[in-house]
């Protein structure tokens, strides 16, 4: 399948990789980004190689809806978001404006433009909260403990509403901890990017708490493969996109240090309030529905990420 795809957050970390993939798959792409955290230069190769358009727009605006109506996308990949847990705690109103009202505006725009399907980036970690035992499947109780997680949970009902009343198909992808080239090493999220940059600069990273917090790290190229498949196969469905493999921060530190050639020991700071001890998700349903698997092992993905920062 190919056609016209719109990517919100298209100049962001995951969004720009997805634009590259869609170009490879012969889609005509409209990337929309307000550039508050995105960078236009991430789209340079895609714009040179494929049919890629760009609009600097806020997804909450009427201008965004006008752009969607003009482009008439077959599929919308919705990745634009307020994506930090702590910023959502500090300003839950802004989080809701972007993640709830912004997503609602995307859904209204899709209705007006006759869009067939929306693929939405949700969060496997923030949605489920603490997952103390085996990896969480889609039916695990969703008990988010941050405004960010709550906003991701709320919009699922809107997707069901628009599917029932406007016929817009949807796939909600609940992502693990995504890492890879182009991730911002200066933001709140992205410990792989942060540690990679510090180690390559010869600076000592800080691990919050004892470093035994376990996460499910997924390479960005595997993530965009899930989006590409979801855009073609459809739903309506919510799917976890993760490896099911818990990796502690201490283990992650060791992988990054070896790839970066860094032999220093970490500094340990105080644990962060609200930091989850364990967040790992089960992606068996994604394999069944999309034929998706996490192809990139952690060591290979980290090596590629560190090399990208080195370059």
C-alpha positions in Angstrom: 0.0 0.0 0.0 1.1 3.6 -0.7 -0.7 6.9 -0.9 -0.7 10.1 1.1 0.4 10.0 4.7 0.5 12.9 7.2 2.9 12.7 10.1 2.3 15.0 13.1 5.6 15.6 14.9 7.2 14.9 11.6 10.5 16.7 12.4 10.8 15.0 15.8 12.9 12.0 16.9 10.5 9.2 15.9 8.5 11.2 13.4 11.5 12.0 11.2 12.6 8.4 11.1 9.0 7.5 10.1 9.0 10.1 7.3 12.2 8.4 6.0 10.5 5.0 6.1 7.3 6.2 4.3 9.5 7.8 1.6 11.2 4.4 1.1 7.7 2.9 0.8 6.7 5.4 -1.9 4.2 7.4 0.1 3.6 11.1 -0.5 4.2 12.7 2.9 3.1 15.8 4.7 5.1 16.4 7.8 3.6 18.8 10.4 5.6 20.1 13.3 5.6 23.3 15.4 9.4 22.9 15.8 9.2 23.5 19.5 11.4 20.4 19.9 11.7 19.1 16.3 14.4 20.1 13.9 13.8 20.6 10.2 17.2 19.4 9.2 16.1 15.9 10.2 14.0 15.9 7.1 16.7 16.9 4.7 17.3 13.5 3.2 13.6 12.6 2.9 12.8 15.9 1.2 15.6 15.3 -1.3 14.7 11.7 -2.0 10.9 11.7 -2.0 7.7 13.7 -2.2 7.8 15.3 1.2 6.0 18.6 2.2 6.4 20.4 5.4 4.2 22.8 7.4 5.2 24.5 10.6 1.9 24.2 12.5 0.4 23.6 15.9 -1.9 20.6 15.9 -4.4 22.5 18.1 -5.1 25.2 15.5 -7.7 25.7 12.8 -4.8 26.2 10.4 -3.8 22.6 11.0 -7.2 21.4 10.1 -7.2 23.4 6.9 -3.8 21.9 5.9 -5.2 18.4 6.5 -8.3 19.1 4.4 -6.1 20.4 1.6 -3.8 17.4 1.7 -6.5 14.8 2.1 -4.3 12.1 3.7 -5.2 8.4 3.5 -3.4 7.8 6.8 -2.4 10.1 9.7 0.4 9.0 11.9 -0.1 11.1 15.0 3.1 11.5 17.0 3.0 15.2 18.1 2.7 15.4 21.8 3.8 16.8 25.1 5.9 13.8 25.9 7.5 14.4 29.3 6.2 12.9 32.6 7.6 15.6 34.8 6.5 18.5 32.6 3.0 17.0 32.7 3.1 17.1 36.5 4.4 20.7 36.6 1.8 21.9 34.0 -1.1 19.3 33.6 -3.2 22.0 31.9 -0.7 22.3 29.0 -0.3 18.5 28.9 -4.1 18.1 28.4 -4.3 20.9 25.8 -1.7 19.3 23.6 -2.3 15.6 24.2 -6.1 15.6 24.6 -7.4 18.6 22.8 -4.6 18.4 20.2 -5.5 14.8 19.5 -9.2 15.6 19.3 -8.3 18.3 16.7 -6.4 15.7 14.7 -9.4 13.4 14.8 -11.8 16.2 13.7 -9.4 17.1 10.9 -9.3 13.4 9.8 -13.1 13.4 9.7 -13.2 16.5 7.5 -10.5 15.2 5.2 -12.0 11.8 4.7 -9.0 10.1 6.2 -9.1 6.3 6.3 -7.0 5.6 9.4 -5.1 7.2 12.3 -2.0 5.5 13.9 -1.4 7.0 17.3 1.7 7.0 19.5 0.7 6.1 23.0 2.9 5.0 25.9 3.3 1.5 27.3 5.2 2.8 30.3 3.1 5.8 31.4 -0.2 4.0 30.5 0.3 1.0 32.7 2.3 2.5 35.6 4.2 0.0 37.7 4.5 -3.5 36.2 6.0 -5.5 39.0 5.9 -9.1 37.5 5.7 -10.4 34.0 5.6 -8.0 31.0 2.2 -6.3 30.7 -0.1 -7.3 27.9 -2.8 -5.0 26.5 -5.4 -6.2 29.1 -3.2 -5.3 32.1 -5.0 -2.7 34.2 -4.2 0.8 33.0 -3.5 2.9 36.1 -1.4 5.8 35.0 0.2 7.8 37.7 1.0 11.0 35.8 -1.0 13.5 33.8 0.9 12.4 30.8 -0.2 8.8 31.2 -3.8 9.9 32.0 -3.9 12.0 28.8 -2.8 9.0 26.7 -5.5 6.9 28.3 -8.3 9.4 27.9 -7.9 9.8 24.1 -8.5 6.1 23.5 -12.2 6.6 24.1 -12.1 9.4 21.5 -10.6 7.0 19.0 -13.4 4.5 19.6 -16.0 7.2 19.3 -14.7 8.4 15.9 -14.4 4.9 14.6 -18.0 4.2 15.5 -19.5 7.5 14.4 -17.2 8.6 11.6 -15.8 5.3 10.3 -12.1 6.3 11.0 -10.1 3.2 11.6 -7.3 3.4 14.2 -4.3 1.6 15.6 -3.0 2.8 19.0 0.7 1.8 19.5 1.7 1.7 23.2 5.4 2.2 22.9 8.2 1.0 25.2 11.2 3.2 25.9 12.3 4.3 22.4 16.0 5.1 21.7 18.2 5.7 18.7 19.8 8.3 16.5 18.4 11.8 16.5 17.1 11.5 20.1 17.6 14.7 22.0 20.4 14.3 24.6 19.3 17.4 26.5 15.7 16.6 27.3 14.0 14.8 30.1 13.5 11.5 28.3 16.1 9.5 26.4 18.6 8.1 28.9 20.5 6.4 26.0 21.0 9.7 24.2 21.9 11.5 27.4 24.5 8.9 28.5 25.9 8.6 25.0 26.5 12.3 24.7 28.1 12.6 28.1 30.4 9.6 27.7 31.6 10.7 24.3 32.3 14.2 25.8 34.3 12.5 28.6 31.8 13.6 31.3 30.4 11.5 34.1 26.8 10.4 33.8 24.5 10.5 36.8 22.2 7.5 37.6 19.2 8.4 39.7 18.7 6.0 42.6 20.4 2.6 42.7 20.1 2.0 38.9 18.1 -1.1 39.3 15.0 0.4 37.6 14.1 -1.8 34.7 12.7 -0.6 31.4 11.8 -2.0 28.0 14.1 -0.4 25.4 13.1 -0.5 21.7 15.2 0.8 18.8 13.6 3.5 16.8 13.9 1.7 13.4 11.8 -1.1 14.9 9.3 1.4 16.2 8.8 3.0 12.7 8.4 -0.5 11.2 5.4 -1.0 13.6 3.9 2.4 12.4 4.4 1.5 8.7 2.8 -1.9 9.2 -0.1 -0.4 11.2 -0.7 2.2 8.6 -1.2 -0.5 6.0 -3.0 -3.2 8.0 -5.2 -1.1 10.3 -7.4 -2.0 13.3 -9.3 -0.9 15.3 -6.9 -2.1 18.0 -4.4 -1.1 20.6 -1.0 -2.9 20.5 2.0 -2.9 22.8 5.3 -2.3 20.9 8.2 -3.5 23.1 10.7 -6.2 23.5 9.4 -7.8 26.7 13.0 -7.7 28.0 13.7 -5.8 31.2 17.0 -3.9 31.2 18.2 -2.0 34.3 19.8 1.4 34.1 23.0 -0.1 35.4 23.0 -2.7 32.6 22.2 0.0 30.1 25.1 2.1 31.4 27.5 -0.8 30.8 26.3 -1.3 27.2 26.7 2.4 26.4 30.1 2.7 28.1 31.5 -0.2 26.0 30.1 1.3 22.8 31.5 4.7 23.6 34.9 3.5 24.9 34.2 5.1 28.3 35.8 3.5 31.4 34.5 5.8 34.1 32.1 4.8 36.8 28.7 6.5 37.1 27.7 9.0 39.8 24.6 8.1 41.7 22.1 10.8 42.6 18.8 10.7 44.5 16.0 8.7 43.0 13.4 10.8 41.2 9.9 11.1 42.7 7.4 8.9 40.9 10.1 6.9 39.0 8.8 3.4 38.2 10.8 0.5 39.4 9.8 -1.8 36.5 8.0 -1.1 33.2 8.1 -3.9 30.6 5.5 -4.7 28.0 4.4 -7.8 26.1 4.1 -7.4 22.3 2.8 -10.8 21.4 -0.4 -9.2 20.0 1.6 -7.0 17.7 3.4 -10.0 16.2 0.0 -11.7 15.6 -1.8 -8.7 14.2 1.0 -6.9 12.4 3.7 -9.5 11.9 5.9 -7.2 13.9 8.9 -8.1 16.0 11.7 -6.1 17.6 14.5 -7.1 15.2 17.3 -5.0 16.7 19.0 -6.3 19.8 20.0 -3.8 22.5 23.7 -4.1 21.9 23.4 -3.4 18.2 20.9 -0.6 18.7 23.1 1.1 21.2 26.2 0.8 19.0 24.3 2.5 16.2 23.1 5.2 18.5 26.5 5.9 20.0 28.0 6.0 16.5 25.4 8.6 15.4 26.4 10.9 18.3 30.1 10.3 17.6 29.5 11.4 14.0 
